Amino acid sequence: MTHDSVDDAHSRPAGTSDATVAALGRLSEALEVVEEARGFLYAFHRRCGTADLTLGEAVDQLRDAGHPELADRIETDLVGRNVLAGRWSFQVVEEYDDGYYAAFREHERTAREELMEGRRHVFEAEMKEDRRTHGRPGHAATPEDSSRG
């Protein structure tokens, strides 16, 4: 299989097998899922913070509406409560980022450095080359090629 139109940043190094390109493509895909999970974790963090602030407003409204005992119970037990043992959501995010996420990114980067000269998305670039219609508008190999027609 030739990939003459793939730009240098996304072309496979000489001698790299299809199996290696496929394996690193799968590793990249796994990292993308981890990135997506990280986004959900940050959304969880933001939603927890919003919920706690909104809960505080609800407690104030309950108190203003004449229900101080109920407001006090909720405030004492729930406002500012940890979402996990000993952790607010920012601590969960930090632990994930500094642990699993950092290790995953480092292994993916190291594998690319060792096997692909650091090049990213070689599998996808080759898939693009195989699927695009050469010479057709909207199917250029690179952004630079788009300006030529």
C-alpha positions as CSV (number, residue, x, y, z in Angstrom):
1,M,0.0,0.0,0.0
2,T,1.5,3.4,-1.0
3,H,0.6,6.6,0.8
4,D,2.3,9.1,-1.4
5,S,0.0,12.0,-0.6
6,V,0.2,11.7,3.2
7,D,2.1,14.6,4.6
8,D,5.5,14.0,6.3
9,A,4.1,14.6,9.8
10,H,1.6,11.7,9.3
11,S,3.5,9.3,7.1
12,R,4.8,6.0,8.5
13,P,8.6,5.7,9.0
14,A,10.3,3.5,6.5
15,G,10.0,-0.2,7.4
16,T,7.1,0.3,9.8
17,S,4.6,-2.6,9.4
18,D,0.9,-2.4,8.8
19,A,0.5,-4.3,12.2
20,T,2.5,-1.6,14.0
21,V,0.5,1.2,12.4
22,A,-2.7,-0.6,13.3
23,A,-1.6,-1.2,16.9
24,L,-0.6,2.4,17.5
25,G,-3.9,3.5,15.9
26,R,-5.7,1.4,18.4
27,L,-3.6,2.8,21.2
28,S,-4.4,6.3,20.0
29,E,-8.1,5.4,19.9
30,A,-7.9,4.2,23.5
31,L,-6.3,7.5,24.5
32,E,-9.1,9.4,22.8
33,V,-11.6,7.4,25.0
34,V,-9.6,8.4,28.1
35,E,-9.6,12.0,26.9
36,E,-13.4,11.8,26.6
37,A,-13.7,10.2,30.0
38,R,-11.6,13.1,31.4
39,G,-14.0,15.5,29.9
40,F,-16.9,13.8,31.6
41,L,-15.0,13.9,34.8
42,Y,-14.5,17.6,34.5
43,A,-18.2,17.9,33.7
44,F,-18.9,15.9,36.9
45,H,-16.7,18.3,38.8
46,R,-18.5,21.4,37.5
47,R,-21.9,19.8,38.1
48,C,-21.0,18.9,41.7
49,G,-19.9,22.5,42.3
50,T,-23.0,23.9,40.7
51,A,-25.2,21.5,42.7
52,D,-23.5,22.5,46.0
53,L,-23.9,26.3,45.3
54,T,-27.5,25.8,44.2
55,L,-28.1,23.7,47.4
56,G,-26.8,26.5,49.4
57,E,-29.3,28.9,47.8
58,A,-32.1,26.4,48.5
59,V,-31.1,26.2,52.1
60,D,-31.2,30.0,52.4
61,Q,-34.6,30.0,50.8
62,L,-35.9,27.3,53.1
63,R,-34.7,29.4,56.1
64,D,-36.3,32.6,54.6
65,A,-39.5,30.7,54.1
66,G,-39.7,29.8,57.8
67,H,-38.1,26.4,57.9
68,P,-34.9,27.0,59.8
69,E,-34.6,23.5,61.4
70,L,-34.9,21.8,58.0
71,A,-32.5,24.3,56.5
72,D,-30.0,23.6,59.3
73,R,-30.2,19.8,58.9
74,I,-29.6,20.0,55.2
75,E,-26.8,22.6,55.5
76,T,-25.1,20.7,58.2
77,D,-25.2,17.3,56.5
78,L,-25.1,18.1,52.8
79,V,-23.7,21.6,51.9
80,G,-20.0,21.2,51.4
81,R,-20.1,17.5,51.8
82,N,-17.4,15.3,50.2
83,V,-18.5,13.6,47.0
84,L,-16.2,10.7,47.8
85,A,-14.4,9.8,51.1
86,G,-12.3,12.8,51.9
87,R,-12.6,14.4,48.5
88,W,-14.4,17.1,46.8
89,S,-14.7,16.7,43.0
90,F,-11.6,18.9,42.3
91,Q,-9.5,16.4,44.3
92,V,-11.0,13.5,42.2
93,V,-10.0,15.4,39.0
94,E,-6.5,16.0,40.3
95,E,-6.0,12.4,41.3
96,Y,-7.2,11.2,37.9
97,D,-5.1,13.7,36.1
98,D,-1.9,13.1,38.1
99,G,-2.3,9.3,38.1
100,Y,-4.1,7.3,35.4
101,Y,-4.4,10.0,32.8
102,A,-0.7,11.1,33.1
103,A,0.5,7.5,32.9
104,F,-1.8,6.7,29.9
105,R,-0.6,9.8,28.0
106,E,3.0,9.0,28.8
107,H,2.8,5.4,27.6
108,E,1.0,6.5,24.3
109,R,3.7,9.1,23.7
110,T,6.5,6.8,24.4
111,A,5.1,4.1,22.1
112,R,4.8,6.7,19.3
113,E,8.4,7.9,19.9
114,E,9.8,4.4,19.9
115,L,7.8,3.0,16.9
116,M,6.6,6.0,14.8
117,E,9.3,8.7,15.3
118,G,6.7,10.6,17.4
119,R,4.3,10.9,14.6
120,R,0.6,11.1,15.5
121,H,-2.5,9.7,13.7
122,V,-0.6,7.8,11.1
123,F,-3.3,5.2,10.9
124,E,-6.0,7.8,10.4
125,A,-3.9,9.7,7.8
126,E,-3.5,6.5,5.8
127,M,-7.3,5.8,6.2
128,K,-8.0,9.3,4.9
129,E,-5.7,8.7,1.9
130,D,-7.4,5.4,1.1
131,R,-10.9,6.9,1.4
132,R,-10.6,10.3,-0.2
133,T,-11.4,11.0,-3.9
134,H,-8.2,12.4,-5.4
135,G,-8.7,15.6,-7.3
136,R,-12.2,16.2,-5.9
137,P,-13.0,19.5,-4.1
138,G,-13.2,18.9,-0.3
139,H,-10.9,15.8,-0.6
140,A,-7.5,17.4,-0.5
141,A,-4.7,15.5,1.2
142,T,-3.5,18.5,3.3
143,P,-4.7,22.0,4.0
144,E,-2.0,23.3,1.6
145,D,-3.5,21.2,-1.2
146,S,-6.9,22.7,-0.6
147,S,-5.8,26.1,-1.9
148,R,-4.7,24.6,-5.2
149,G,-8.1,23.6,-6.4
